[in-house]
Amino acid sequence: MNQNNNTTNSSYRDTLKSMDTEETFDLWFYRPIGYAWACLAKRLGITPNAITIASIFLGVGGGILFYYNDLWINIIGMLLLVWANSFDSADGQLARMTKQYSRIGRILDGVSGDLWFIAIYFAICFRTNANSDFFSATPWLIWTIAIIAGIFHAQQAATSDYYRNFHLYFLKGEEGSELDSSAQIKEKLAQLSWSKNFFQKLILTFYANYTKSQERITPSMQRLRRAIAQRWNGGMPSQEFRKAFRAKSLPMMKYTNMLTFNTRTFALFVSLFIGMPWLYFAFELTMLNIMLIYMVCCHERFCRRFTKEIEDGKY
């Protein structure tokens, strides 16, 4: 009995990216549910991308229900969004379980979350203009706020994702990380033809721009990447360096998690329960941006320090 339990626990842990980057609430709630979905999908022969596509319909459907000024309808929307995120967990766990990795799958996984929140943003804007005397008098205002919040939302999510993958690169190597560079993606794009590979080239074009935006906000990290490539001839850094970097990067992982799904949806659900969904935008523009600025400043600072230490010959 104990042996079977150990085997099950080991298999479950193998579907996680790493304990360094997992959020406590995910480990308690979403990952066990995602693992159950992944095991079922594996038995039924369902692919990770199929689960991702299903999550899009669930998440967008949940977002649409936030338009209604009815708490019970909103609660159904919340449950659909939670269901969608359990599928979002399951697709990655299934991919690691079955070794079905692909860059297109990773991009599709990111797009699914974007589509959920686009639906949520539209629902909040239409609802606010329909139910608020203040915003109905100036209907353009809530849309302007939503667009600005959406821009920052995209940057918060992209930067968090980038820092997690940089951390995983030092922790687990290239195979355990999804760290990309815009230069590598552009090389891949040059090999594709619009006439023969239209869909793949279109997706990679958007992904190249996404990666470029990640690089633009992290200049010190980019200098560190170049210094590492030069010092270790494009290979993995020494164990000593990896250990030192992990020690500095690990405290940042809690902020990368707080800037993704759970903290965001907790705030969204509270705003819906109190009947003021527009407050969610205020939360994004204030609290989450403060976290983003703090995270970037800290990460850039120790990247500069590590770059100088490599150049000075410490490593």
C-alpha positions in Angstrom: 0.0 0.0 0.0 2.8 2.5 0.9 4.7 1.5 -2.2 1.6 2.3 -4.4 1.1 5.6 -2.6 4.8 6.5 -3.1 4.5 5.7 -6.8 1.4 7.8 -7.2 2.9 10.8 -5.4 6.1 10.5 -7.5 4.0 10.5 -10.7 2.0 13.5 -9.5 5.2 15.4 -8.6 6.7 14.6 -12.0 3.8 16.6 -13.6 4.8 19.8 -11.7 7.3 22.2 -13.2 9.2 22.6 -10.0 8.4 23.2 -6.3 10.4 26.4 -6.6 7.8 28.0 -8.9 4.6 26.4 -7.7 2.1 28.6 -5.8 0.7 27.2 -2.5 -2.9 27.5 -3.6 -2.2 25.7 -6.8 -0.5 22.9 -5.0 -3.5 22.6 -2.6 -6.3 23.0 -5.2 -5.6 23.3 -8.9 -2.7 20.8 -9.4 -4.5 17.8 -7.8 -7.6 18.5 -9.9 -5.4 19.1 -13.0 -3.6 15.8 -12.3 -7.0 13.9 -12.2 -8.0 15.5 -15.5 -4.6 14.7 -17.0 -4.8 11.0 -16.0 -8.3 10.8 -17.5 -7.2 12.5 -20.7 -4.3 10.2 -21.0 -6.5 7.1 -20.7 -8.9 8.6 -23.3 -6.1 9.6 -25.7 -6.9 13.3 -25.5 -4.0 15.7 -26.3 -2.9 18.7 -24.2 -3.9 21.1 -27.0 -7.4 19.7 -27.0 -7.7 20.4 -23.3 -6.4 23.9 -23.8 -9.0 24.5 -26.5 -11.7 23.2 -24.1 -10.4 25.6 -21.5 -10.9 28.5 -23.9 -14.6 27.8 -24.2 -15.1 27.4 -20.5 -13.1 30.5 -19.6 -14.8 32.7 -22.2 -18.2 31.4 -21.2 -17.5 32.2 -17.6 -16.3 35.7 -18.5 -19.5 36.4 -20.5 -21.6 35.6 -17.4 -19.9 38.4 -15.5 -21.9 40.8 -17.6 -25.1 40.1 -15.7 -25.9 42.1 -12.6 -27.0 38.9 -10.8 -24.8 37.3 -8.2 -25.9 33.7 -8.8 -25.2 34.0 -12.6 -21.8 35.5 -11.6 -21.1 32.6 -9.3 -21.8 30.2 -12.3 -19.3 32.3 -14.2 -16.7 32.0 -11.4 -17.1 28.2 -11.3 -16.6 28.0 -15.1 -13.5 30.1 -14.8 -12.2 27.8 -12.0 -13.0 24.8 -14.2 -11.1 26.5 -17.1 -8.1 27.0 -15.0 -8.1 23.4 -13.8 -8.0 22.5 -17.5 -5.1 25.0 -17.9 -3.3 23.2 -15.2 -4.2 19.8 -16.7 -2.8 20.5 -20.2 0.7 21.3 -18.8 0.6 18.3 -16.5 -0.5 16.0 -19.3 2.2 17.4 -21.6 4.8 16.6 -19.0 3.2 13.2 -18.3 3.2 12.2 -21.9 6.2 14.2 -23.2 4.0 16.0 -25.7 5.8 19.3 -25.7 5.6 21.9 -28.5 6.2 25.6 -28.8 2.7 25.9 -30.5 1.2 24.2 -27.5 2.9 26.7 -25.1 1.7 29.6 -27.2 -1.8 28.3 -27.3 -1.7 27.9 -23.6 -0.9 31.5 -23.1 -3.5 32.6 -25.7 -6.2 30.8 -23.8 -5.8 32.9 -20.7 -5.7 36.1 -22.8 -9.1 35.1 -24.4 -10.6 34.5 -20.9 -9.7 38.0 -19.7 -10.7 39.7 -23.0 -14.2 38.2 -22.4 -14.1 39.4 -18.8 -13.0 42.9 -19.7 -15.8 43.3 -22.3 -18.3 41.9 -19.8 -17.2 44.3 -17.1 -17.3 47.3 -19.4 -20.7 46.6 -20.9 -22.1 45.8 -17.4 -20.6 49.0 -15.8 -22.0 51.2 -18.5 -25.4 49.6 -18.2 -25.7 49.8 -14.4 -23.6 52.8 -13.3 -25.1 56.3 -13.5 -21.6 57.8 -13.5 -20.1 55.6 -16.2 -23.2 55.6 -18.3 -22.8 59.4 -18.5 -19.2 59.0 -19.8 -19.3 55.5 -21.5 -15.9 55.9 -23.0 -14.2 56.2 -19.6 -14.5 52.6 -18.5 -13.3 51.4 -21.9 -10.2 53.6 -21.6 -9.5 52.3 -18.1 -10.0 48.7 -19.4 -7.6 49.2 -22.3 -4.9 50.7 -20.0 -5.5 47.9 -17.4 -5.3 45.3 -20.2 -1.9 46.6 -21.4 -0.5 46.4 -17.9 -2.1 43.0 -17.4 -0.3 41.7 -20.5 3.0 43.1 -19.3 2.6 41.7 -15.7 1.8 38.2 -17.1 4.6 38.3 -19.7 7.3 39.4 -17.2 6.3 36.9 -14.6 6.3 34.1 -17.1 9.8 35.2 -18.3 11.3 35.3 -14.8 9.9 31.9 -13.9 11.4 30.4 -17.1 14.8 32.0 -16.4 14.7 30.5 -12.9 13.8 27.1 -14.3 16.6 27.3 -16.8 19.2 27.4 -13.9 17.2 24.9 -11.9 16.5 22.3 -14.5 18.4 23.2 -17.6 17.0 23.9 -21.1 14.8 20.8 -21.1 13.0 21.9 -17.9 12.5 25.5 -19.0 10.6 27.3 -21.8 13.1 30.1 -22.0 13.2 31.6 -25.5 14.9 34.5 -27.3 13.4 36.6 -30.0 16.6 36.1 -32.1 16.0 32.3 -32.1 12.4 32.7 -33.0 13.2 35.0 -35.9 15.6 32.4 -37.2 12.8 29.9 -37.1 10.5 32.3 -38.8 13.0 32.8 -41.7 12.8 29.1 -42.4 9.0 29.1 -42.8 6.9 30.1 -45.8 3.7 32.1 -45.6 2.3 30.0 -48.4 3.2 26.6 -46.9 3.2 27.4 -43.2 0.8 30.2 -42.8 -0.7 29.3 -39.4 2.6 28.4 -37.8 4.3 31.5 -39.1 1.5 33.7 -38.0 1.6 32.3 -34.4 5.4 32.5 -34.3 5.2 36.1 -35.5 3.0 37.1 -32.6 5.2 35.0 -30.2 8.4 36.8 -31.5 6.8 40.1 -30.6 5.7 38.8 -27.2 9.3 37.6 -26.5 10.7 40.9 -27.7 8.5 42.7 -25.2 9.8 40.5 -22.4 13.4 41.3 -23.4 12.7 45.0 -23.6 11.6 45.3 -20.0 14.6 43.3 -18.7 17.8 44.9 -20.2 20.1 43.8 -17.3 18.8 40.3 -17.6 19.7 40.3 -21.3 23.2 41.5 -20.5 23.5 38.7 -18.0 22.3 36.1 -20.6 25.0 37.4 -23.1 27.7 37.3 -20.4 26.7 33.7 -19.5 26.8 32.6 -23.1 30.2 34.1 -23.6 31.7 32.8 -20.3 30.4 29.2 -20.8 30.5 29.1 -24.6 26.7 28.8 -24.9 26.4 26.0 -22.4 25.1 25.7 -18.9 26.8 27.8 -16.2 28.7 26.2 -13.4 26.9 24.6 -10.5 28.3 27.3 -8.2 26.8 30.0 -10.3 23.5 28.3 -10.7 23.2 27.8 -6.9 24.1 31.5 -6.3 21.5 32.7 -8.9 18.8 30.4 -7.5 19.3 31.8 -4.0 18.6 35.3 -5.3 15.8 34.4 -7.8 13.8 32.1 -5.5 12.3 35.0 -3.3 11.0 36.6 -6.6 8.9 33.5 -7.5 6.2 34.5 -5.0 5.7 37.7 -6.9 5.6 36.0 -10.3 2.8 33.8 -8.9 0.9 36.7 -7.4 1.0 38.4 -10.8 -0.7 35.5 -12.6 -4.0 33.9 -12.1 -5.0 33.3 -8.5 -4.4 36.8 -6.9 -6.0 38.4 -10.0 -9.2 36.2 -9.8 -9.5 36.6 -6.0 -9.7 40.3 -6.6 -12.1 39.8 -9.5 -14.4 37.6 -7.5 -14.5 40.0 -4.5 -15.4 42.9 -6.9 -18.2 40.8 -8.3 -19.5 39.8 -4.8 -19.8 43.4 -3.8 -21.4 44.4 -7.1 -18.6 46.8 -8.2 -16.6 44.8 -10.9 -14.9 48.0 -12.1 -12.8 47.9 -8.9 -10.9 45.0 -10.5 -9.4 47.4 -12.9 -8.3 49.6 -10.1 -6.6 46.7 -8.4 -4.7 45.8 -11.5 -3.6 49.4 -12.1 -2.4 49.9 -8.5 -1.5 46.8 -6.4 -0.4 44.6 -9.3 1.7 47.3 -10.9 3.4 48.1 -7.6 4.3 44.4 -7.4 5.5 44.4 -11.0 7.8 47.4 -10.5 9.2 46.0 -7.3 9.9 42.6 -8.9 11.6 44.1 -12.0 13.8 46.5 -9.9 14.9 43.6 -7.6 15.6 41.2 -10.5 17.4 43.7 -12.6 19.6 44.7 -9.7 20.9 41.3 -8.9 21.3 40.5 -12.6 23.6 43.5 -12.9 25.6 42.2 -9.9 26.0 38.7 -11.4 27.0 40.2 -14.7 29.8 42.2 -13.0 30.9 39.2 -11.0 31.2 37.1 -14.3 33.1 39.9 -16.0 35.4 40.2 -12.9 36.2 36.5 -13.1 34.5 35.4 -9.9 32.8 32.6 -11.8 
